[in-house]
Amino acid sequence: MKRIVILVMMSVFVLQIQAQNQPAKTSPRIIILATGGTIAGSGASATKAAYTAGKVPIDDLLNAVPQIHDYGKVTGEQIAQIGSQDMNVVTWLKLSNRINQIFKENLADAIVVTHGTDTQEETAYFLDLTILSDKPVVLVGAMRPSTAMSQDGNRNLLDAVMVAASPKSQGKGIIVAMDEKIYDARDVTKTSTTNLETFQSRNFGPIGLIYDGKVNYYYQSLRNPSKKFDVTKLNSLPQVEIVYGYADASPVSVTGIANSGVKGIVYAGMGNGNFGEPVGKALAEASKKGILVCRSGRAGSGRITLDNEVKDAELGFVVSDDLNPQKSRVLLMLSLTETSDRAKIQQNFFEY
């Protein structure tokens, strides 16, 4: 009996020594960078739709969801306080540079960005192209303001922190976490003006799910760009505008934009990025002036094919592959910071 007791005591002692020699598990350091949006919105009524975006500061958002501290050492920082309809290149550059700085100086293990839903997909893709670290960056928003009945912001914010804290999120690129789903920043888009489940990836679907405190990934994009765009020394981007295609469209919009000094035009065309003859002539004239013309599509999903229905090489156009017009604009702006060579820019659309 004494031998058994001694053996048990020795086993406990050995386990204690082993535990002491194991590196301590540390909670991930997560910084939430707030930009405003509906998730920080406030309205006079809990049951009416009217509200003002970006009213609630980040500290109040954190205090409303104390459970987020169960998943890491979470702190907040206010980058902007705007509705995302007012998102702009200056704020994009500020946000990207701040994230790169945080990771370069090892100030955090992951970052969550609170953002309005109107332009969340564009900001996500911009960051996907410019963040130089493999650490998790998760964008999150809400469709109902913080003062609304059954508001969705608190749950979305908690889920985003879970995703940021998960080791599985390492190396996934920029992520959008909404409505218990995880989306790749390149493919996600807003599909409804009012529905809670507005964010979808029409071509490929979500890459993962968040449920009951668990983060699970099921898919990952195979696109592997050779490098990111370094915007750390930039304070502006080349101007690129979008022209929408429709039946019997006038060339006035294309001509006016082409004469305004822009560097690029994204054409949101019908079907496979198609245009009527008057618009096609105006786009060709713009291309002759040295303006980079990119054909995209208004349909919301699918690819725009090169030199198929349109003689792109002859006209000097590039195609967006499966990027929607607003994301095509983001990639074209960044591409033009490095080159105006059509072939190189076309390769960017196939690679990024």
Sine and cosine of phi, psi and omega as CSV:
sin_phi,cos_phi,sin_psi,cos_psi,sin_omega,cos_omega
0.00,0.00,-0.67,0.74,-0.01,-1.00
-0.90,0.44,-0.61,0.79,0.02,-1.00
-0.88,0.48,-0.65,0.76,0.01,-1.00
-0.89,0.45,-0.70,0.72,0.01,-1.00
-0.89,0.46,-0.69,0.73,0.00,-1.00
-0.89,0.45,-0.69,0.73,0.01,-1.00
-0.89,0.45,-0.65,0.76,0.04,-1.00
-0.90,0.44,-0.70,0.71,0.01,-1.00
-0.89,0.45,-0.64,0.76,0.03,-1.00
-0.91,0.42,-0.64,0.77,0.02,-1.00
-0.89,0.45,-0.68,0.73,0.02,-1.00
-0.89,0.46,-0.66,0.75,0.00,-1.00
-0.89,0.45,-0.69,0.73,0.01,-1.00
-0.89,0.45,-0.68,0.73,0.01,-1.00
-0.89,0.46,-0.61,0.79,0.03,-1.00
-0.90,0.43,-0.67,0.74,0.02,-1.00
-0.89,0.45,-0.68,0.73,0.02,-1.00
-0.89,0.46,-0.66,0.75,0.01,-1.00
-0.89,0.46,-0.62,0.79,0.01,-1.00
-0.92,0.39,-0.52,0.86,-0.04,-1.00
-0.99,0.13,-0.22,0.97,0.02,-1.00
-0.98,0.21,0.65,-0.76,0.06,-1.00
-0.89,0.46,0.67,-0.74,-0.04,-1.00
-0.93,0.38,0.67,-0.74,0.06,-1.00
-0.96,0.27,0.81,-0.59,-0.01,-1.00
-0.95,-0.32,0.57,-0.82,0.05,-1.00
-0.95,0.30,0.66,-0.75,0.03,-1.00
-0.90,0.44,0.61,-0.79,0.06,-1.00
-1.00,0.01,0.88,-0.48,-0.07,-1.00
-0.84,-0.54,0.83,-0.56,0.08,-1.00
-0.96,-0.27,0.78,-0.62,0.07,-1.00
-0.99,-0.14,0.89,-0.45,0.05,-1.00
-0.99,-0.13,0.89,-0.47,-0.11,-0.99
-0.99,-0.17,0.70,-0.72,0.05,-1.00
-0.87,-0.50,-0.05,1.00,-0.02,-1.00
0.95,-0.32,-0.68,-0.73,0.04,-1.00
1.00,0.07,-0.05,-1.00,-0.02,-1.00
-0.90,0.44,-0.55,0.83,0.01,-1.00
-0.86,0.51,-0.43,0.90,0.08,-1.00
-0.94,-0.33,0.39,0.92,-0.03,-1.00
-1.00,0.09,0.36,-0.93,-0.01,-1.00
-0.61,-0.79,0.70,-0.72,0.02,-1.00
-0.77,-0.64,0.27,-0.96,-0.03,-1.00
-0.97,0.23,-0.39,0.92,-0.06,-1.00
-0.81,-0.59,0.61,-0.80,0.05,-1.00
-0.98,0.18,-0.23,0.97,-0.09,-1.00
-0.90,-0.44,-0.08,1.00,0.01,-1.00
-0.97,-0.25,0.37,-0.93,-0.11,-0.99
-0.98,0.17,-0.38,0.93,-0.10,-0.99
-0.93,0.37,0.69,-0.72,0.05,-1.00
-0.27,-0.96,0.18,-0.98,0.09,-1.00
-0.91,-0.41,0.81,-0.58,-0.03,-1.00
-0.96,0.27,0.48,-0.88,0.16,-0.99
0.96,0.30,0.32,0.95,-0.06,-1.00
-0.99,0.16,-0.53,0.85,-0.14,-0.99
-1.00,0.01,0.84,-0.55,-0.01,-1.00
-0.95,0.31,0.30,-0.96,-0.10,-0.99
-0.88,0.48,-0.60,0.80,-0.01,-1.00
-0.88,0.48,-0.62,0.79,0.03,-1.00
-0.93,0.37,-0.60,0.80,0.06,-1.00
-0.89,0.46,-0.67,0.74,0.01,-1.00
-0.91,0.41,-0.67,0.75,-0.01,-1.00
-0.91,0.42,-0.45,0.89,-0.01,-1.00
-0.97,0.24,-0.26,0.96,-0.02,-1.00
-0.75,-0.66,0.94,0.34,-0.05,-1.00
-0.88,0.47,-0.36,0.93,-0.03,-1.00
-0.91,0.41,-0.31,0.95,-0.02,-1.00
-0.90,0.44,-0.41,0.91,-0.02,-1.00
-0.96,0.28,-0.15,0.99,0.10,-1.00
-0.96,0.28,-0.27,0.96,-0.11,-0.99
-0.95,-0.31,-0.02,1.00,0.03,-1.00
0.27,-0.96,0.00,-1.00,0.07,-1.00
-1.00,0.04,0.99,-0.12,-0.18,-0.98
-0.97,-0.22,0.80,-0.61,0.09,-1.00
-0.76,-0.65,0.29,-0.96,-0.05,-1.00
-0.83,-0.55,0.42,-0.91,0.02,-1.00
-0.53,-0.85,0.75,-0.66,-0.03,-1.00
-1.00,-0.01,0.91,-0.40,0.03,-1.00
-1.00,-0.01,-0.67,0.75,0.03,-1.00
-0.46,-0.89,0.19,-0.98,0.01,-1.00
-0.59,-0.80,0.94,0.35,-0.13,-0.99
-0.72,-0.69,0.33,-0.94,0.24,-0.97
-0.96,0.27,0.55,-0.84,-0.12,-0.99
-0.95,0.30,-0.16,0.99,0.17,-0.99
-0.91,0.42,-0.33,0.94,0.04,-1.00
-0.98,-0.19,0.17,0.99,0.06,-1.00
-0.88,0.48,0.58,-0.81,-0.12,-0.99
-0.54,-0.84,0.17,-0.99,-0.06,-1.00
-0.88,0.47,-0.63,0.78,-0.01,-1.00
-0.86,0.51,-0.70,0.72,0.01,-1.00
-0.94,0.35,-0.61,0.80,0.08,-1.00
-0.83,0.55,-0.75,0.67,-0.03,-1.00
-0.91,0.42,-0.65,0.76,0.03,-1.00
-0.88,0.47,-0.70,0.71,-0.02,-1.00
-0.92,0.40,-0.74,0.67,0.00,-1.00
-0.87,0.49,-0.71,0.71,-0.02,-1.00
-0.91,0.40,-0.59,0.81,0.03,-1.00
-0.92,0.39,-0.67,0.74,0.02,-1.00
-0.89,0.45,-0.71,0.70,0.03,-1.00
-0.88,0.48,-0.62,0.78,0.03,-1.00
-0.91,0.42,-0.70,0.72,-0.01,-1.00
-0.86,0.52,-0.71,0.70,-0.02,-1.00
-0.95,0.30,-0.63,0.78,0.01,-1.00
-0.89,0.46,-0.61,0.79,-0.02,-1.00
-1.00,-0.02,0.10,0.99,0.04,-1.00
0.82,0.58,0.74,0.67,0.01,-1.00
-1.00,-0.03,-0.23,0.97,-0.01,-1.00
-0.40,-0.92,0.37,-0.93,0.06,-1.00
-0.99,-0.11,-0.31,0.95,0.00,-1.00
-0.33,-0.94,0.34,-0.94,-0.02,-1.00
-0.72,-0.69,0.64,-0.77,0.16,-0.99
-0.91,-0.42,0.70,-0.72,0.04,-1.00
-0.90,-0.43,0.88,-0.48,0.12,-0.99
-1.00,0.07,0.68,-0.74,-0.21,-0.98
-0.42,-0.91,0.52,-0.85,0.14,-0.99
-0.93,0.37,0.45,-0.89,-0.12,-0.99
-0.99,0.16,-0.34,0.94,-0.09,-1.00
-0.85,0.53,-0.70,0.72,-0.04,-1.00
-0.84,-0.54,0.33,0.94,-0.04,-1.00
-0.85,0.52,-0.62,0.78,-0.04,-1.00
-0.91,0.41,-0.57,0.82,0.01,-1.00
-0.95,0.32,-0.69,0.73,0.06,-1.00
-0.89,0.46,-0.67,0.74,0.01,-1.00
-0.86,0.51,-0.70,0.72,-0.03,-1.00
-0.94,0.34,-0.63,0.78,0.07,-1.00
-0.85,0.53,-0.71,0.70,0.03,-1.00
-0.92,0.39,-0.59,0.81,0.02,-1.00
-0.87,0.49,-0.52,0.86,-0.02,-1.00
-1.00,0.03,-0.24,0.97,-0.15,-0.99
-0.83,-0.56,-0.20,0.98,0.02,-1.00
-0.99,0.14,0.78,-0.62,-0.17,-0.99
-0.99,-0.11,0.16,0.99,-0.03,-1.00
-0.89,-0.45,0.43,-0.90,0.09,-1.00
-1.00,0.00,-0.01,1.00,-0.01,-1.00
-0.94,0.35,0.44,-0.90,-0.08,-1.00
-0.91,0.42,0.71,-0.70,0.18,-0.98
-0.77,-0.63,0.86,-0.51,-0.12,-0.99
-0.85,-0.52,0.84,-0.55,0.09,-1.00
-1.00,-0.10,0.61,-0.79,-0.04,-1.00
-0.55,-0.84,0.49,-0.87,0.04,-1.00
-0.48,-0.88,-0.34,-0.94,0.00,-1.00
-0.43,-0.90,0.41,-0.91,0.05,-1.00
-0.99,-0.17,-0.25,0.97,0.05,-1.00
-0.85,-0.53,0.62,-0.78,-0.02,-1.00
-0.93,0.37,0.25,-0.97,-0.09,-1.00
-0.90,0.44,-0.35,0.94,-0.03,-1.00
-1.00,-0.04,-0.05,1.00,-0.08,-1.00
-0.99,0.17,0.49,-0.87,0.14,-0.99
-0.90,0.44,0.69,-0.72,-0.03,-1.00
0.83,0.56,0.63,0.78,0.04,-1.00
-0.89,0.45,0.53,-0.85,-0.10,-0.99
-0.98,-0.21,-0.07,1.00,-0.10,-0.99
-0.91,0.42,-0.69,0.72,-0.06,-1.00
-0.88,0.47,-0.70,0.71,0.01,-1.00
-0.91,0.41,-0.68,0.73,0.02,-1.00
-0.88,0.47,-0.66,0.76,0.00,-1.00
-0.91,0.42,-0.69,0.73,0.04,-1.00
-0.87,0.49,-0.70,0.71,0.01,-1.00
-0.88,0.47,-0.65,0.76,-0.01,-1.00
-0.89,0.45,-0.63,0.78,0.05,-1.00
-0.91,0.41,-0.64,0.77,0.08,-1.00
-0.85,0.53,-0.71,0.70,-0.01,-1.00
-0.90,0.44,-0.70,0.71,0.00,-1.00
-0.89,0.46,-0.59,0.81,-0.04,-1.00
-0.98,0.21,-0.33,0.94,-0.08,-1.00
-0.96,0.29,0.76,-0.65,0.09,-1.00
-0.87,0.50,-0.39,0.92,-0.01,-1.00
-0.92,0.38,-0.31,0.95,-0.06,-1.00
-0.99,0.11,-0.14,0.99,0.02,-1.00
-0.88,0.47,0.74,-0.67,0.08,-1.00
0.97,0.26,0.22,0.98,-0.02,-1.00
-1.00,0.01,0.01,1.00,-0.10,-1.00
0.98,0.22,-0.21,-0.98,0.00,-1.00
-0.98,0.22,0.67,-0.74,-0.13,-0.99
-0.85,-0.53,0.58,-0.82,0.19,-0.98
-0.92,-0.39,0.84,-0.55,0.00,-1.00
-0.92,-0.40,0.92,-0.39,-0.02,-1.00
-0.56,-0.83,0.68,-0.73,0.14,-0.99
0.82,0.57,0.69,0.72,0.05,-1.00
0.91,0.42,0.35,0.94,0.04,-1.00
-0.81,-0.58,0.45,-0.90,0.02,-1.00
-0.88,-0.47,0.77,-0.63,-0.05,-1.00
-0.84,-0.54,0.56,-0.83,0.16,-0.99
-0.95,0.32,0.71,-0.70,-0.11,-0.99
-0.87,0.48,-0.54,0.84,-0.05,-1.00
-0.93,0.37,-0.56,0.83,-0.20,-0.98
-0.98,-0.21,-0.29,0.96,-0.11,-0.99
-0.98,0.20,0.52,-0.85,0.05,-1.00
-0.50,-0.87,0.43,-0.90,0.08,-1.00
-0.99,0.13,0.78,-0.63,-0.14,-0.99
-0.89,-0.45,-0.18,0.98,-0.01,-1.00
-0.66,-0.76,0.58,-0.82,0.00,-1.00
-0.97,0.25,-0.42,0.91,-0.14,-0.99
-0.76,-0.65,-0.43,0.90,-0.08,-1.00
-0.92,0.39,0.59,-0.81,0.01,-1.00
-0.88,0.48,-0.67,0.75,-0.01,-1.00
-1.00,0.03,0.82,0.57,-0.07,-1.00
-0.97,0.24,-0.49,0.87,-0.09,-1.00
-1.00,0.09,0.78,-0.62,-0.01,-1.00
-0.62,-0.79,0.36,-0.93,0.22,-0.98
-0.90,-0.43,0.99,-0.11,-0.20,-0.98
-0.92,0.40,-0.50,0.86,-0.03,-1.00
-0.99,0.11,-0.58,0.82,-0.20,-0.98
-0.75,-0.66,-0.25,0.97,-0.01,-1.00
0.99,0.13,0.07,-1.00,0.01,-1.00
-0.92,0.38,0.44,-0.90,0.04,-1.00
-1.00,-0.07,-0.18,0.98,0.00,-1.00
-0.19,-0.98,0.05,-1.00,-0.04,-1.00
-0.71,-0.70,0.46,-0.89,0.10,-0.99
-0.85,-0.53,0.84,-0.54,0.00,-1.00
-0.39,-0.92,0.71,-0.70,0.08,-1.00
0.82,0.57,0.65,0.76,0.04,-1.00
0.98,0.21,0.15,0.99,-0.04,-1.00
-0.90,-0.44,0.62,-0.78,0.02,-1.00
-0.91,-0.40,0.85,-0.52,-0.01,-1.00
-0.76,-0.65,0.73,-0.68,0.07,-1.00
-0.96,-0.28,0.58,-0.82,-0.01,-1.00
-0.82,-0.57,-0.42,0.91,-0.04,-1.00
-0.65,-0.76,0.31,-0.95,0.10,-1.00
-0.47,-0.88,0.64,-0.77,0.01,-1.00
-0.90,0.43,0.63,-0.78,0.05,-1.00
-1.00,-0.01,-0.07,1.00,0.07,-1.00
-0.91,0.41,0.78,-0.63,-0.06,-1.00
-0.69,-0.72,0.98,0.18,-0.03,-1.00
-0.84,0.55,0.58,-0.81,-0.06,-1.00
-0.93,0.37,-0.41,0.91,0.01,-1.00
-0.35,-0.94,0.22,-0.97,0.11,-0.99
-0.98,-0.20,0.24,-0.97,0.08,-1.00
-1.00,0.08,0.80,-0.60,0.01,-1.00
-1.00,-0.02,0.95,-0.33,-0.03,-1.00
-0.94,-0.34,0.23,0.97,-0.11,-0.99
-0.90,0.44,-0.37,0.93,-0.02,-1.00
-0.94,-0.33,0.17,0.98,-0.03,-1.00
-0.99,-0.17,0.56,-0.83,0.13,-0.99
-0.86,-0.51,0.09,1.00,0.07,-1.00
-0.34,-0.94,0.17,-0.98,0.06,-1.00
-0.77,-0.63,0.43,-0.90,0.06,-1.00
-0.84,0.54,0.61,-0.79,-0.05,-1.00
-0.97,0.22,0.80,-0.59,0.06,-1.00
-0.75,-0.66,0.73,-0.68,-0.01,-1.00
-0.89,-0.46,0.37,-0.93,0.01,-1.00
-0.93,-0.36,0.72,-0.70,0.09,-1.00
-0.90,-0.43,0.76,-0.65,-0.06,-1.00
-1.00,-0.05,0.72,-0.69,0.01,-1.00
-1.00,-0.04,0.55,-0.84,0.02,-1.00
-0.29,-0.96,0.21,-0.98,-0.04,-1.00
-0.88,0.47,0.71,-0.70,0.06,-1.00
0.86,0.50,0.61,0.79,-0.04,-1.00
-0.94,0.33,0.61,-0.79,0.09,-1.00
-0.99,0.14,0.51,-0.86,0.06,-1.00
-0.99,0.17,0.04,1.00,-0.11,-0.99
-0.84,0.54,-0.69,0.73,-0.04,-1.00
-0.89,0.46,-0.71,0.71,0.00,-1.00
-0.89,0.46,-0.72,0.69,-0.04,-1.00
-0.89,0.45,-0.70,0.72,0.00,-1.00
-0.89,0.46,-0.70,0.71,0.01,-1.00
-0.92,0.40,-0.66,0.75,-0.01,-1.00
-0.88,0.47,-0.49,0.87,-0.01,-1.00
-1.00,0.01,0.07,1.00,-0.07,-1.00
-0.99,-0.11,-0.01,1.00,0.03,-1.00
1.00,-0.09,0.24,0.97,-0.01,-1.00
-0.95,0.32,0.36,-0.93,0.05,-1.00
-0.99,-0.13,-0.35,0.94,-0.03,-1.00
-0.46,-0.89,0.44,-0.90,0.09,-1.00
-0.76,-0.65,0.78,-0.63,0.16,-0.99
-0.98,-0.20,0.84,-0.55,0.02,-1.00
-0.98,-0.18,0.90,-0.43,0.04,-1.00
-1.00,0.07,1.00,0.07,-0.19,-0.98
-1.00,0.08,0.17,-0.99,0.06,-1.00
-0.98,0.17,0.55,-0.83,0.04,-1.00
0.81,0.59,-0.82,-0.57,-0.02,-1.00
-0.99,0.12,0.76,0.65,0.00,-1.00
0.95,0.33,0.49,0.87,-0.11,-0.99
-0.99,0.11,0.26,-0.97,0.00,-1.00
-0.55,-0.83,0.39,-0.92,0.12,-0.99
-0.97,0.24,0.22,-0.98,-0.10,-0.99
-0.86,0.51,-0.71,0.71,-0.01,-1.00
-0.88,0.47,-0.67,0.74,0.01,-1.00
-0.93,0.37,-0.63,0.77,0.02,-1.00
-0.86,0.50,-0.66,0.75,0.03,-1.00
-0.90,0.43,-0.66,0.75,0.00,-1.00
-0.91,0.41,-0.64,0.77,0.05,-1.00
-0.91,0.42,-0.64,0.76,0.03,-1.00
-0.90,0.45,-0.64,0.77,0.04,-1.00
-0.90,0.43,-0.65,0.76,0.04,-1.00
-0.88,0.47,-0.67,0.74,0.01,-1.00
-0.89,0.46,-0.65,0.76,0.03,-1.00
-0.88,0.47,-0.47,0.88,0.03,-1.00
-0.98,0.19,-0.06,1.00,-0.01,-1.00
0.99,-0.11,0.14,0.99,0.06,-1.00
-0.99,0.10,0.78,-0.62,-0.01,-1.00
-0.97,0.23,0.87,-0.48,-0.01,-1.00
-0.97,-0.24,0.81,-0.59,0.04,-1.00
-0.89,-0.45,0.82,-0.57,0.07,-1.00
-1.00,0.03,0.84,-0.54,0.11,-0.99
-0.85,-0.53,-0.24,-0.97,-0.04,-1.00
-0.68,-0.74,0.50,-0.87,-0.01,-1.00
-1.00,-0.02,-0.10,0.99,-0.13,-0.99
-0.93,0.37,-0.47,0.88,0.05,-1.00
0.98,-0.19,-0.20,0.98,0.08,-1.00
-0.34,-0.94,0.19,-0.98,-0.02,-1.00
1.00,-0.02,0.08,-1.00,-0.05,-1.00
-0.96,-0.28,0.46,-0.89,0.20,-0.98
-0.98,-0.20,0.85,-0.53,-0.14,-0.99
-1.00,-0.09,0.61,-0.79,-0.08,-1.00
-0.99,0.16,0.73,-0.69,0.10,-1.00
0.80,0.61,0.65,0.76,0.02,-1.00
-0.97,-0.23,-0.99,0.14,0.05,-1.00
-1.00,0.09,-0.32,0.95,-0.03,-1.00
-0.86,-0.51,0.63,-0.77,0.04,-1.00
-0.99,0.12,0.97,0.25,-0.13,-0.99
-0.89,0.46,-0.70,0.71,-0.03,-1.00
-0.88,0.48,-0.67,0.74,0.00,-1.00
-0.91,0.41,-0.61,0.79,-0.05,-1.00
-1.00,0.05,-0.21,0.98,-0.02,-1.00
0.99,0.14,0.38,0.92,-0.01,-1.00
-1.00,-0.02,0.34,-0.94,0.23,-0.97
-0.87,-0.49,0.30,-0.96,0.04,-1.00
-0.89,-0.46,0.39,-0.92,-0.15,-0.99
-1.00,0.05,-0.05,1.00,-0.16,-0.99
0.86,0.51,-0.85,-0.52,-0.03,-1.00
-0.95,-0.32,0.34,0.94,0.09,-1.00
-0.99,0.15,0.67,-0.74,0.07,-1.00
-0.96,0.28,0.18,-0.98,-0.09,-1.00
-0.84,0.54,-0.69,0.73,-0.06,-1.00
-0.92,0.38,-0.57,0.82,0.06,-1.00
-0.98,0.20,-0.50,0.86,0.11,-0.99
-0.87,0.49,-0.63,0.78,0.04,-1.00
-0.87,0.49,-0.68,0.73,0.00,-1.00
-0.87,0.49,-0.75,0.66,-0.03,-1.00
-0.92,0.39,-0.61,0.79,0.01,-1.00
-0.92,0.40,-0.67,0.74,0.05,-1.00
-0.85,0.52,-0.72,0.69,-0.02,-1.00
-0.93,0.37,-0.63,0.78,0.02,-1.00
-0.88,0.48,-0.65,0.76,-0.03,-1.00
-0.94,0.35,-0.22,0.97,0.12,-0.99
-0.96,0.29,-0.28,0.96,-0.07,-1.00
-0.91,-0.41,-0.51,0.86,-0.09,-1.00
-0.34,-0.94,0.39,-0.92,0.16,-0.99
-0.90,-0.43,0.14,0.99,-0.01,-1.00
-0.95,0.32,0.86,-0.51,-0.08,-1.00
-0.85,0.52,-0.70,0.71,-0.06,-1.00
-0.89,0.45,-0.65,0.76,0.00,-1.00
-0.92,0.38,-0.63,0.77,0.01,-1.00
-0.93,0.37,-0.63,0.78,0.07,-1.00
-0.87,0.49,-0.63,0.77,0.04,-1.00
-0.90,0.44,-0.58,0.81,0.05,-1.00
-0.86,0.51,-0.67,0.74,-0.01,-1.00
-0.93,0.37,-0.46,0.89,0.06,-1.00
-0.99,0.12,-0.39,0.92,-0.09,-1.00
-0.99,-0.12,-0.67,0.74,-0.12,-0.99
-1.00,0.06,0.00,0.00,0.00,0.00
